[in-house]
Amino acid sequence: MSDVTTYQNYIDGTFVESVAGELRDNRNPANDALLSRVPESDADDVQRAVEAARAAQAGWAATPAVERAGYLTAIADKLRANADHLASVIVAEQGKVRALAETEVNFTADYLDYMAGWARRIEGEIIESDRPGEHMFLFRKPLGVVAGILPWNFPFFLIARKMAPALVTGNTIVVKPSEETPNNCFEFTKLADTVGLPKGVFNVVSGGGASTGNALTAHPDVDLISFTGSVGTGSAIMHNAADHITKVNLELGGKAPAIVLDDADLDLAVQAIKDSRVINNGQVCNCAERVYVQRGVAEAFQEKIAKAMQATSYGDPGADSSVDMGPLINQAGLDKVSRMVDSAKQAGAEVLTGGRVADVGQGYHFEPTVLAACTPDMDVMKDEIFGPVLPIQVVDDLDEAIALANNSDYGLTSSVYTASLNQALKAVRELEYGETYVNRENFEAMQGFHAGTGKSGIGGADGKHGLYEYTRTHVAYIQT
């Protein structure tokens, strides 16, 4: 027990114990091994972090953007130099397979470099005035102090997704990692601490959502809350933000439809949908969460996708780096998936493969599962599963598939598989989603704009539009 790492919060450029001194255990979801103890921060810790961020913000905003960007590229270099270690930390505490954990670390470094590249590209506007001799200028300025609240499914990348645009635009930030996956954030912070960031620019406090998260999102001196996570928590954050009219940026749930038409390349569709379903053990908002397959190819598609899912290996990725899937994040997640599958079976869904909690010893494992004969009223077709379960419904044509796809509270990602350009463009026009992938897996690019509609969130991330989420406008009218 003595060799278990105990982490500390990072406030005003220093690693410090929480005010109350309380600690939370962090365990491996694949085997329940104790990995670390982390601070269970309270409102006093949050107050210290926000005060540090506020005190540092004016000086940081006055620093030329290209200098601010230099710290991001320095951190990116540190991440690449420590990629093996960081990937191991992610595998152990989140259950991500090794290859994906390595991809996450390297993509995070690339993202820091990408956002740093915007330092010389943050632009305002010159606006034509109605008055003679008047000049109108629109400036982009930082919001102030950002609260970045992280999820557990891509915990490392989301540090950069929130930190990088916040810092390059002149904001300071207080980050709260998920209580399920805090270790990777503290390891990131150790590396960030070595590049000489000014005190208070980047701060980290760990703890539960009901305690630490609530204190942070209700704080009157926070200017933007950037949150990635569940709809329920996002709604609670909006209630907190309302008291102070705090800006929010929310990426919440998804129920991504995949539409497979009669003229689709079935092998491509099967591979892409399978990859989009089992990535990160089915725990991704982008995941293909339901399939609408046209009747003419339904039997062939279902046979092929069932074989592909059945061939998916799973287990403890820390013990076997060759597995395709690891565990779900916790017992609650496993129970939810099991409950939804059982409900679908009772309602008439046919299990083509899987359908049960996996018997692989310790950990929260569920078998890769395909459900046929699903109907729109089943929970597996309406609600986010967040596990390796793929429900399928047969449709007659694209119009029916689009209508069913759009009949959802969510609107994050969608996909369509077809050889027809006309059909693809019709789907893009009519699908009410923030993203549509045509003949490829569900995974966004850093230069795009990852945003949804409905209960999938408010605002977005990545690219120019994601960068500007962290700015406000200021228009100057200058009469000469």
GITARA-V78039 format. One record per backbone hydrogen bond with DSSP energy under -0.5 kcal/mol. CO is the residue of the C=O (numbers start at 0). NH is the residue of the N-H. E is the energy in kcal/mol with one decimal. If there is no record, write none. Layout:
BEGIN
co=CO nh=NH e=E
co=CO nh=NH e=E
END
This chain:
BEGIN
co=0 nh=3 e=-1.6
co=4 nh=6 e=-0.5
co=4 nh=36 e=-2.3
co=8 nh=10 e=-0.5
co=8 nh=15 e=-2.5
co=9 nh=203 e=-2.8
co=10 nh=13 e=-1.1
co=13 nh=10 e=-2.6
co=13 nh=15 e=-0.5
co=15 nh=8 e=-1.6
co=21 nh=39 e=-2.5
co=23 nh=37 e=-2.5
co=25 nh=34 e=-3.2
co=25 nh=35 e=-1.5
co=27 nh=30 e=-0.6
co=27 nh=31 e=-2.8
co=28 nh=363 e=-1.3
co=32 nh=27 e=-2.5
co=34 nh=4 e=-0.8
co=35 nh=25 e=-2.5
co=36 nh=6 e=-2.6
co=37 nh=23 e=-3.0
co=38 nh=40 e=-0.9
co=41 nh=45 e=-2.1
co=42 nh=46 e=-2.5
co=43 nh=47 e=-2.1
co=44 nh=48 e=-2.2
co=45 nh=49 e=-2.8
co=46 nh=50 e=-2.5
co=47 nh=51 e=-2.0
co=48 nh=52 e=-2.3
co=49 nh=53 e=-2.8
co=50 nh=54 e=-2.4
co=51 nh=55 e=-1.6
co=52 nh=56 e=-1.1
co=53 nh=56 e=-0.5
co=53 nh=57 e=-0.6
co=55 nh=59 e=-2.1
co=56 nh=60 e=-2.8
co=57 nh=61 e=-1.7
co=58 nh=62 e=-0.7
co=59 nh=62 e=-0.8
co=63 nh=66 e=-1.1
co=63 nh=67 e=-2.0
co=64 nh=68 e=-2.5
co=65 nh=69 e=-1.1
co=66 nh=70 e=-0.9
co=67 nh=70 e=-0.8
co=67 nh=71 e=-0.9
co=68 nh=72 e=-2.1
co=69 nh=73 e=-1.8
co=70 nh=74 e=-2.1
co=71 nh=75 e=-2.4
co=72 nh=76 e=-1.9
co=73 nh=77 e=-1.6
co=74 nh=78 e=-2.4
co=75 nh=79 e=-2.1
co=76 nh=80 e=-1.9
co=77 nh=81 e=-1.0
co=78 nh=81 e=-0.7
co=79 nh=82 e=-1.1
co=81 nh=85 e=-2.4
co=82 nh=86 e=-2.6
co=83 nh=87 e=-1.9
co=84 nh=88 e=-1.9
co=85 nh=89 e=-2.0
co=86 nh=90 e=-2.6
co=87 nh=91 e=-2.2
co=88 nh=92 e=-2.1
co=89 nh=93 e=-2.2
co=89 nh=94 e=-0.6
co=89 nh=95 e=-0.7
co=90 nh=94 e=-1.5
co=96 nh=100 e=-2.3
co=97 nh=101 e=-2.6
co=98 nh=102 e=-2.0
co=99 nh=103 e=-2.6
co=100 nh=104 e=-2.1
co=101 nh=105 e=-2.3
co=102 nh=106 e=-2.8
co=103 nh=107 e=-2.1
co=104 nh=108 e=-1.9
co=105 nh=109 e=-2.3
co=106 nh=110 e=-2.3
co=107 nh=111 e=-2.1
co=108 nh=112 e=-2.0
co=109 nh=113 e=-2.6
co=110 nh=114 e=-2.9
co=111 nh=115 e=-2.1
co=112 nh=116 e=-1.5
co=114 nh=117 e=-1.5
co=115 nh=118 e=-1.8
co=116 nh=119 e=-0.5
co=117 nh=120 e=-2.2
co=117 nh=121 e=-0.8
co=120 nh=122 e=-0.6
co=124 nh=126 e=-0.6
co=124 nh=137 e=-3.1
co=126 nh=135 e=-0.8
co=130 nh=133 e=-1.3
co=132 nh=479 e=-2.7
co=134 nh=477 e=-3.3
co=135 nh=126 e=-2.3
co=136 nh=138 e=-0.6
co=136 nh=475 e=-3.1
co=137 nh=124 e=-1.9
co=138 nh=140 e=-0.5
co=138 nh=473 e=-2.1
co=140 nh=471 e=-3.0
co=143 nh=171 e=-2.1
co=144 nh=222 e=-2.7
co=144 nh=223 e=-1.3
co=145 nh=147 e=-0.6
co=145 nh=173 e=-2.7
co=146 nh=148 e=-0.7
co=146 nh=225 e=-3.0
co=147 nh=149 e=-0.6
co=147 nh=175 e=-2.8
co=148 nh=227 e=-1.5
co=151 nh=154 e=-0.6
co=153 nh=157 e=-1.9
co=155 nh=158 e=-0.9
co=155 nh=159 e=-1.0
co=156 nh=160 e=-2.3
co=157 nh=161 e=-1.3
co=158 nh=162 e=-3.2
co=159 nh=163 e=-2.1
co=159 nh=164 e=-0.5
co=161 nh=165 e=-1.2
co=162 nh=166 e=-3.0
co=163 nh=167 e=-2.4
co=164 nh=168 e=-1.2
co=165 nh=170 e=-2.6
co=166 nh=169 e=-1.4
co=171 nh=145 e=-2.6
co=172 nh=202 e=-1.7
co=173 nh=147 e=-2.7
co=174 nh=176 e=-0.5
co=174 nh=204 e=-2.4
co=175 nh=149 e=-2.4
co=177 nh=180 e=-0.7
co=181 nh=185 e=-1.8
co=182 nh=186 e=-2.4
co=183 nh=187 e=-2.3
co=184 nh=188 e=-2.3
co=185 nh=189 e=-2.1
co=186 nh=190 e=-1.5
co=187 nh=191 e=-2.6
co=188 nh=192 e=-2.3
co=190 nh=193 e=-1.3
co=191 nh=194 e=-1.4
co=191 nh=196 e=-0.6
co=192 nh=195 e=-0.6
co=197 nh=200 e=-1.7
co=200 nh=172 e=-2.5
co=202 nh=174 e=-3.2
co=203 nh=9 e=-2.6
co=205 nh=40 e=-2.4
co=207 nh=211 e=-0.9
co=207 nh=212 e=-2.1
co=208 nh=213 e=-1.5
co=210 nh=214 e=-2.2
co=211 nh=215 e=-2.2
co=212 nh=216 e=-2.6
co=213 nh=217 e=-1.5
co=215 nh=218 e=-1.0
co=218 nh=221 e=-1.3
co=222 nh=246 e=-1.1
co=223 nh=146 e=-3.1
co=223 nh=225 e=-0.6
co=224 nh=226 e=-0.6
co=224 nh=248 e=-2.7
co=225 nh=148 e=-2.8
co=226 nh=250 e=-2.4
co=229 nh=233 e=-2.3
co=230 nh=234 e=-2.6
co=231 nh=235 e=-1.8
co=232 nh=236 e=-2.4
co=233 nh=237 e=-2.0
co=234 nh=238 e=-1.7
co=235 nh=239 e=-2.0
co=236 nh=240 e=-2.9
co=237 nh=241 e=-1.9
co=238 nh=242 e=-0.8
co=239 nh=242 e=-0.8
co=239 nh=243 e=-0.5
co=240 nh=243 e=-1.0
co=240 nh=244 e=-0.7
co=240 nh=245 e=-2.3
co=241 nh=244 e=-0.6
co=246 nh=224 e=-2.4
co=248 nh=226 e=-2.7
co=249 nh=251 e=-0.6
co=249 nh=457 e=-1.4
co=250 nh=228 e=-2.4
co=255 nh=288 e=-2.0
co=255 nh=289 e=-1.4
co=256 nh=414 e=-2.1
co=257 nh=259 e=-0.5
co=257 nh=291 e=-2.8
co=258 nh=260 e=-0.6
co=258 nh=416 e=-2.8
co=259 nh=293 e=-3.0
co=260 nh=263 e=-2.1
co=263 nh=265 e=-1.1
co=264 nh=268 e=-2.7
co=265 nh=269 e=-3.0
co=266 nh=270 e=-2.2
co=267 nh=271 e=-2.7
co=268 nh=272 e=-2.8
co=269 nh=273 e=-2.5
co=270 nh=274 e=-2.5
co=271 nh=275 e=-2.3
co=272 nh=276 e=-1.3
co=273 nh=277 e=-2.3
co=274 nh=278 e=-1.3
co=277 nh=280 e=-2.0
co=278 nh=281 e=-1.4
co=278 nh=282 e=-0.5
co=279 nh=282 e=-1.2
co=281 nh=283 e=-0.6
co=283 nh=286 e=-1.2
co=286 nh=255 e=-0.6
co=286 nh=288 e=-0.9
co=288 nh=390 e=-0.6
co=289 nh=257 e=-2.4
co=290 nh=292 e=-0.5
co=290 nh=392 e=-2.6
co=291 nh=259 e=-2.5
co=292 nh=394 e=-2.4
co=293 nh=296 e=-1.7
co=293 nh=297 e=-0.6
co=294 nh=297 e=-0.9
co=294 nh=298 e=-0.5
co=296 nh=300 e=-2.9
co=297 nh=301 e=-2.7
co=298 nh=302 e=-1.9
co=299 nh=303 e=-2.2
co=300 nh=304 e=-3.0
co=301 nh=305 e=-2.0
co=302 nh=306 e=-1.7
co=303 nh=307 e=-2.1
co=304 nh=308 e=-2.5
co=305 nh=309 e=-2.4
co=306 nh=310 e=-1.7
co=308 nh=311 e=-1.4
co=312 nh=323 e=-0.8
co=312 nh=324 e=-1.3
co=314 nh=316 e=-0.8
co=315 nh=318 e=-1.1
co=315 nh=319 e=-2.2
co=319 nh=322 e=-1.3
co=324 nh=314 e=-1.6
co=329 nh=333 e=-2.0
co=330 nh=334 e=-2.8
co=331 nh=335 e=-2.1
co=332 nh=336 e=-2.1
co=333 nh=337 e=-2.4
co=334 nh=338 e=-2.5
co=335 nh=339 e=-2.3
co=336 nh=340 e=-2.3
co=337 nh=341 e=-2.4
co=338 nh=342 e=-2.1
co=339 nh=343 e=-2.0
co=340 nh=344 e=-2.4
co=341 nh=345 e=-2.3
co=342 nh=346 e=-1.4
co=343 nh=348 e=-2.7
co=344 nh=347 e=-1.3
co=348 nh=350 e=-0.5
co=349 nh=351 e=-0.7
co=349 nh=371 e=-3.2
co=352 nh=369 e=-1.9
co=355 nh=366 e=-2.6
co=357 nh=359 e=-1.3
co=362 nh=364 e=-0.8
co=363 nh=327 e=-3.8
co=364 nh=357 e=-1.8
co=368 nh=389 e=-2.3
co=369 nh=351 e=-2.7
co=369 nh=352 e=-1.1
co=370 nh=391 e=-2.5
co=371 nh=349 e=-2.6
co=374 nh=377 e=-1.9
co=377 nh=380 e=-1.5
co=377 nh=381 e=-0.7
co=378 nh=381 e=-0.9
co=378 nh=382 e=-3.3
co=386 nh=388 e=-2.4
co=387 nh=368 e=-2.8
co=388 nh=390 e=-0.5
co=389 nh=370 e=-2.5
co=390 nh=290 e=-2.2
co=391 nh=373 e=-2.2
co=392 nh=292 e=-2.0
co=394 nh=294 e=-2.2
co=396 nh=400 e=-1.9
co=397 nh=401 e=-2.9
co=398 nh=402 e=-2.3
co=399 nh=403 e=-2.3
co=400 nh=404 e=-2.7
co=401 nh=405 e=-2.6
co=402 nh=406 e=-0.8
co=403 nh=406 e=-0.5
co=405 nh=407 e=-2.1
co=408 nh=454 e=-3.0
co=410 nh=433 e=-1.7
co=410 nh=452 e=-1.2
co=411 nh=434 e=-1.6
co=412 nh=256 e=-0.5
co=413 nh=436 e=-2.5
co=414 nh=258 e=-2.3
co=415 nh=417 e=-0.5
co=415 nh=438 e=-2.4
co=416 nh=260 e=-2.3
co=418 nh=420 e=-0.6
co=419 nh=423 e=-2.3
co=420 nh=424 e=-2.7
co=421 nh=425 e=-2.2
co=422 nh=426 e=-2.2
co=423 nh=427 e=-2.3
co=424 nh=428 e=-2.4
co=425 nh=429 e=-2.3
co=426 nh=430 e=-2.6
co=430 nh=432 e=-1.6
co=434 nh=413 e=-0.9
co=436 nh=415 e=-2.2
co=436 nh=438 e=-0.6
co=440 nh=442 e=-1.2
co=444 nh=447 e=-1.7
co=445 nh=462 e=-2.0
co=448 nh=450 e=-1.0
co=449 nh=460 e=-1.7
co=452 nh=410 e=-0.7
co=452 nh=455 e=-2.0
co=453 nh=456 e=-1.3
co=454 nh=252 e=-0.7
co=455 nh=251 e=-2.5
co=457 nh=249 e=-2.4
co=458 nh=451 e=-0.6
co=460 nh=449 e=-3.2
co=461 nh=465 e=-2.1
co=462 nh=466 e=-2.1
co=463 nh=467 e=-2.2
co=464 nh=468 e=-0.6
co=465 nh=468 e=-0.7
co=466 nh=469 e=-1.8
co=467 nh=470 e=-1.6
co=469 nh=142 e=-1.0
co=471 nh=140 e=-3.0
co=473 nh=138 e=-3.2
co=473 nh=475 e=-0.5
co=475 nh=136 e=-2.4
co=475 nh=477 e=-0.6
co=476 nh=478 e=-0.6
co=477 nh=134 e=-2.8
co=477 nh=479 e=-0.5
END
